[in-house]
Amino acid sequence: MSRGEVNPAEARRETLRLDKWLWQARFFKTRALAAALVSKGRVRVNGQPAARPSRGVGEGDVLTFPQGRAIRVVRILALGERRGPASEAQGLYDDLDPPGASGEAEGPASA
């Protein structure tokens, strides 16, 4: 394939704006908050910093971003049609964070 040609598999890949996906998946209360974080260079897509909130993301992409005091790592499973309830939003991604990594206790603390 010569330079400038588009891989047919990539040409048909369905994508959604990064800020919109983060909002639909309920990681941020507003799309503006998601866009601001992306614009500051705080979100990575497949290990590369995302420079624009309009960057397209799709199934299989891995996102890394701060949320509160934790760093979230999620794989996109679906794009979604709307910002639905939390139960619907959780089906849009696979959480790749190891259990307990976000600082939450798994059970009673042992002394």
C-alpha positions in Angstrom: 0.0 0.0 0.0 1.5 3.3 -1.0 1.6 6.4 1.1 -1.7 8.3 1.1 -3.9 5.2 0.6 -6.3 4.3 3.3 -6.5 0.7 4.6 -10.1 -0.4 3.7 -10.6 -2.0 7.1 -9.7 1.4 8.8 -11.9 3.3 6.4 -15.0 1.5 7.5 -14.2 1.6 11.2 -17.0 3.3 13.1 -15.8 6.0 15.5 -17.2 8.6 17.9 -15.7 11.8 19.2 -13.5 11.1 22.3 -15.2 13.7 24.5 -18.6 12.4 23.5 -17.7 8.8 24.3 -16.2 9.8 27.7 -19.5 11.6 28.5 -21.7 8.8 27.3 -19.8 6.2 29.3 -20.5 8.4 32.3 -16.8 9.1 33.3 -17.7 12.9 33.3 -20.8 14.8 34.2 -20.6 17.0 31.2 -19.1 16.8 27.7 -17.4 20.1 28.4 -15.5 18.6 31.3 -14.4 15.7 29.1 -13.3 18.1 26.3 -11.4 20.2 28.7 -9.4 17.2 30.0 -8.6 16.1 26.5 -7.6 19.6 25.5 -5.1 19.7 28.4 -3.4 16.6 27.0 -4.5 14.4 30.0 -6.1 11.6 27.9 -4.2 9.0 26.0 -5.6 6.8 23.3 -3.6 3.6 22.7 -0.7 5.1 24.6 -0.6 8.3 22.5 -1.8 11.7 23.9 -5.0 12.9 22.3 -4.7 16.5 21.3 -8.3 17.2 20.3 -11.6 16.4 21.8 -12.9 15.6 18.3 -10.4 12.7 17.9 -12.3 9.6 16.8 -12.2 6.5 19.0 -13.8 3.1 18.4 -14.1 -0.4 19.6 -10.8 -1.9 20.8 -9.1 1.5 21.6 -7.6 1.7 25.1 -8.0 5.0 27.0 -5.9 6.2 29.9 -7.0 9.3 31.9 -7.2 10.7 35.4 -10.5 10.6 37.2 -10.4 12.0 40.7 -7.3 10.6 42.4 -7.1 7.5 40.2 -5.8 6.8 36.8 -8.4 5.0 34.7 -7.5 2.5 32.0 -10.4 1.2 29.9 -10.9 -0.6 26.6 -13.8 0.6 24.5 -16.2 -2.3 23.8 -19.0 -0.3 22.1 -19.7 3.3 21.0 -23.3 3.6 22.4 -26.2 5.5 21.0 -26.9 7.8 23.9 -26.0 8.7 27.5 -28.1 6.2 29.3 -28.2 4.8 32.8 -25.0 3.7 34.6 -25.8 0.0 33.9 -26.0 0.7 30.2 -22.8 2.8 30.3 -20.8 0.1 32.0 -21.4 -2.1 28.9 -19.5 0.3 26.8 -16.1 -0.5 28.3 -13.9 -3.0 30.0 -12.1 -1.7 33.0 -8.5 -2.7 32.8 -7.5 -1.3 36.2 -6.4 -4.0 38.6 -8.7 -4.6 41.5 -8.0 -2.3 44.4 -5.7 0.0 42.4 -8.0 2.9 42.7 -7.4 3.1 46.5 -10.6 1.4 47.4 -10.5 -1.2 50.1 -11.3 -4.7 49.0 -12.5 -5.7 52.4 -11.7 -5.3 56.1 -8.2 -3.9 56.6 -5.8 -6.2 58.4 -3.5 -4.6 61.0 
